[in-house]
């Protein structure tokens, strides 16, 4: 992991097209802005983890053959 120190209104750049800017620092909270192409999905980590878990559960879910035959 790379750890960088940034002040408010300072940025870091990832690759050629993603910029992360520190917008505000207030107490123990940091407001971060991310500029990236629309093709890049951006999620808070806790939401991303929920999505991954839901996808795993859906992939392991058994679908009754009767339901599949109705679709076809």
N, CA and C of each residue as an Amber inpcrd file, in Angstrom:
protein
   216
   0.8510000  -1.1750000   0.0000000   0.0000000   0.0000000   0.0000000
   0.8950000   1.2360000   0.0000000   0.5310000   2.1840000  -0.8240000
   1.2110000   3.4710000  -0.8640000   0.4520000   4.4380000   0.0300000
   1.1290000   5.0690000   0.9710000   0.4920000   6.0490000   1.8560000
   1.0250000   7.4350000   1.4980000   0.1220000   8.3690000   1.2270000
   0.4920000   9.7280000   0.8590000  -0.1510000  10.7200000   1.8080000
   0.5250000  11.8010000   2.0790000  -0.0540000  12.8950000   2.8560000
  -0.5380000  13.9560000   1.8800000  -1.7570000  14.4240000   2.0720000
  -2.3350000  15.4630000   1.2240000  -3.0420000  16.4580000   2.1110000
  -3.0710000  17.7000000   1.7040000  -3.8180000  18.7480000   2.3920000
  -5.0840000  19.0210000   1.5860000  -5.9820000  19.8090000   2.1590000
  -7.2080000  20.1720000   1.4460000  -6.8450000  20.8190000   0.1050000
  -7.6180000  20.4680000  -0.9110000  -7.4530000  20.9490000  -2.2900000
  -6.2250000  20.3890000  -3.0010000  -5.5790000  19.3950000  -2.4380000
  -4.4780000  18.7110000  -3.1190000  -5.0090000  17.3960000  -3.6640000
  -4.3600000  16.8970000  -4.7260000  -4.8540000  15.7110000  -5.4290000
  -3.7540000  14.6830000  -5.6190000  -4.2020000  13.4810000  -5.9770000
  -3.3120000  12.4520000  -6.5150000  -3.9650000  11.9490000  -7.8000000
  -3.1560000  11.4250000  -8.6940000  -3.6560000  10.9360000  -9.9770000
  -3.3340000   9.4500000 -10.0810000  -4.3310000   8.6650000 -10.4920000
  -4.1630000   7.2280000 -10.7180000  -4.2560000   6.9810000 -12.2150000
  -3.2290000   6.3940000 -12.7770000  -3.2390000   6.1630000 -14.2190000
  -3.2890000   7.4940000 -14.9530000  -3.9600000   7.5000000 -16.0890000
  -4.0570000   8.7100000 -16.9000000  -5.3540000   9.4750000 -16.7060000
  -6.3500000   8.8410000 -16.0610000  -7.6680000   9.4640000 -16.0970000
  -8.4620000   9.4430000 -14.7970000  -7.8230000   9.1550000 -13.6810000
  -8.5280000   9.1630000 -12.4000000  -7.7960000  10.1300000 -11.4650000
  -8.5420000  11.0870000 -10.9280000  -7.9680000  12.0650000 -10.0090000
  -8.7450000  12.0440000  -8.7010000  -8.0270000  11.9470000  -7.5920000
  -8.6310000  11.9530000  -6.2590000  -8.1940000  13.2380000  -5.5730000
  -9.1710000  14.0270000  -5.1380000  -8.8840000  15.3260000  -4.5270000
  -9.4150000  15.3600000  -3.1030000  -8.6170000  15.8650000  -2.1830000
  -9.0740000  16.0800000  -0.8110000  -9.8550000  17.3930000  -0.8170000
 -11.1530000  17.3110000  -0.6020000 -12.0060000  18.4970000  -0.6670000
 -12.0540000  19.2550000   0.6520000 -12.1020000  18.5060000   1.7530000
 -12.2830000  19.1560000   3.0620000 -11.8000000  18.2250000   4.1580000
 -11.2100000  18.8030000   5.1690000 -10.8130000  18.0570000   6.3590000
 -11.4600000  18.7520000   7.5480000 -12.3100000  17.9910000   8.2540000
 -13.0290000  18.5690000   9.3830000 -12.9920000  17.5540000  10.5240000
 -12.1860000  17.8270000  11.5370000 -12.0540000  16.8990000  12.6590000
 -11.4790000  15.5740000  12.1830000 -12.2030000  14.4820000  12.4420000
 -11.7150000  13.1660000  12.0210000 -12.3420000  12.7050000  10.7120000
 -12.9850000  13.6280000   9.9800000 -13.5770000  13.2880000   8.6840000
 -12.8280000  13.9720000   7.5600000 -12.6840000  13.2500000   6.4620000
 -12.0550000  13.7840000   5.2610000 -13.0430000  13.6210000   4.1190000
 -13.3440000  14.7050000   3.4200000 -14.2240000  14.6490000   2.2610000
 -13.3410000  14.5170000   1.0260000 -13.6040000  13.4640000   0.2330000
 -12.7800000  13.1240000  -0.9150000 -13.6200000  13.2140000  -2.1800000
 -13.0570000  13.8030000  -3.2320000 -13.7180000  13.8450000  -4.5340000
 -12.9560000  12.9650000  -5.5080000 -13.6820000  12.2700000  -6.3670000
 -13.0660000  11.3850000  -7.3560000 -13.5650000  11.7810000  -8.7380000
 -12.6320000  12.0850000  -9.6260000 -12.9570000  12.3470000 -11.0250000
 -12.4490000  11.1730000 -11.8400000 -13.3660000  10.5130000 -12.5450000
 -13.0090000   9.3380000 -13.3290000 -13.9790000   9.2080000 -14.4900000
 -13.5880000   8.4710000 -15.5360000 -14.5140000   8.2360000 -16.6470000
 -15.7600000   7.5050000 -16.1580000 -16.8710000   7.6780000 -16.8610000
 -18.1250000   7.0160000 -16.4770000 -18.0080000   5.5000000 -16.5010000
 -17.0520000   4.9810000 -17.2620000 -16.8870000   3.5320000 -17.3540000
 -16.2440000   2.9340000 -16.1000000 -15.7490000   3.7800000 -15.2080000
 -15.1110000   3.3140000 -13.9740000 -16.1460000   3.3540000 -12.8450000
 -16.4420000   2.1980000 -12.2810000 -17.3870000   2.1310000 -11.1590000
 -16.6760000   2.5680000  -9.8800000 -17.3370000   3.4140000  -9.0930000
 -16.7700000   3.9040000  -7.8410000 -17.7770000   3.6150000  -6.7290000
 -17.3390000   2.8670000  -5.7130000 -18.2000000   2.4970000  -4.5970000
 -17.4820000   2.7360000  -3.2800000 -18.2460000   3.0370000  -2.2260000
 -17.6870000   2.9540000  -0.8820000 -17.3950000   1.4790000  -0.6290000
 -16.3340000   1.1870000   0.1080000 -15.9200000  -0.2060000   0.2820000
 -17.0160000  -1.0690000   0.9040000 -17.7270000  -0.5510000   1.9060000
 -18.7550000  -1.3740000   2.5600000 -19.8780000  -1.7240000   1.5870000
 -20.2140000  -0.8170000   0.6820000 -21.2340000  -1.1000000  -0.3230000
 -20.7090000  -2.1040000  -1.3480000 -19.4650000  -1.9460000  -1.7550000
 -18.8420000  -2.8780000  -2.6950000 -18.8300000  -4.3040000  -2.1230000
 -18.5010000  -4.4180000  -0.8450000 -18.4760000  -5.7340000  -0.2040000
 -19.8680000  -6.3570000  -0.1680000 -20.9100000  -5.5480000   0.0690000
 -22.2900000  -6.0530000   0.0560000 -22.6660000  -6.5550000  -1.3340000
 -22.2830000  -5.8230000  -2.3560000 -22.5700000  -6.2280000  -3.7340000
 -21.8830000  -7.5560000  -4.0450000 -20.6190000  -7.6760000  -3.6600000
 -19.8840000  -8.9160000  -3.9000000 -20.5410000 -10.0970000  -3.1930000
 -20.9680000  -9.8960000  -1.9420000 -21.6240000 -10.9640000  -1.1880000
 -22.9380000 -11.3570000  -1.8430000 -23.7210000 -10.3790000  -2.2820000
 -24.9950000 -10.6680000  -2.9550000 -24.7640000 -11.4450000  -4.2450000
 -23.7350000 -11.0780000  -4.9790000 -23.4170000 -11.7930000  -6.2210000
 -23.0240000 -13.2430000  -5.9460000 -22.2390000 -13.4690000  -4.8840000
 -21.8480000 -14.8360000  -4.5200000 -23.0720000 -15.6660000  -4.1470000
 -23.9660000 -15.0670000  -3.3580000 -25.1700000 -15.7760000  -2.9380000
 -26.0530000 -16.1080000  -4.1410000 -26.1880000 -15.1590000  -5.0560000
 -27.0160000 -15.3880000  -6.2430000 -26.4100000 -16.4730000  -7.1290000
 -25.0840000 -16.5130000  -7.2250000 -24.4170000 -17.5060000  -8.0620000
 -24.5680000 -18.9160000  -7.4730000 -24.6820000 -19.0060000  -6.1630000
 -24.8000000 -20.3100000  -5.5070000 -26.2510000 -20.7530000  -5.3200000
 -27.1860000 -19.8700000  -5.6520000 -28.5980000 -20.1710000  -5.4590000
 -29.0620000 -21.2210000  -6.4690000 -29.7600000 -22.2130000  -5.9860000
 -30.2810000 -23.2550000  -6.8600000 -31.5950000 -22.8000000  -7.4760000
 -31.7060000 -22.9500000  -8.7780000 -32.9260000 -22.5850000  -9.4920000
 -33.6580000 -23.8790000  -9.8410000 -34.9270000 -23.9940000  -9.4530000
 -35.6830000 -25.2090000  -9.7560000 -35.7810000 -25.4080000 -11.2730000
 -35.6490000 -26.6550000 -11.7240000 -35.7150000 -26.9710000 -13.1470000
 -37.0680000 -26.5630000 -13.7370000 -38.1150000 -26.6450000 -12.9560000
 -39.4530000 -26.2660000 -13.4180000 -39.4770000 -24.7920000 -13.8160000
 -38.8360000 -23.9530000 -13.0340000 -38.7950000 -22.5200000 -13.3420000
 -37.9940000 -22.2770000 -14.6290000 -36.9090000 -23.0230000 -14.8150000
 -36.1150000 -22.8790000 -16.0320000 -36.8890000 -23.3120000 -17.2590000
 -37.6240000 -24.4060000 -17.1530000 -38.3700000 -24.8960000 -18.3100000
 -39.4810000 -23.9240000 -18.7120000 -40.0540000 -23.2100000 -17.7480000
 -41.0620000 -22.2070000 -18.0560000 -40.4660000 -21.0400000 -18.8310000
 -39.2310000 -20.7020000 -18.5280000 -38.5620000 -19.6110000 -19.2260000
 -38.2830000 -19.9790000 -20.6880000 -37.9970000 -21.2380000 -20.9270000
 -37.6710000 -21.6720000 -22.2900000 -38.9390000 -21.9930000 -23.0320000
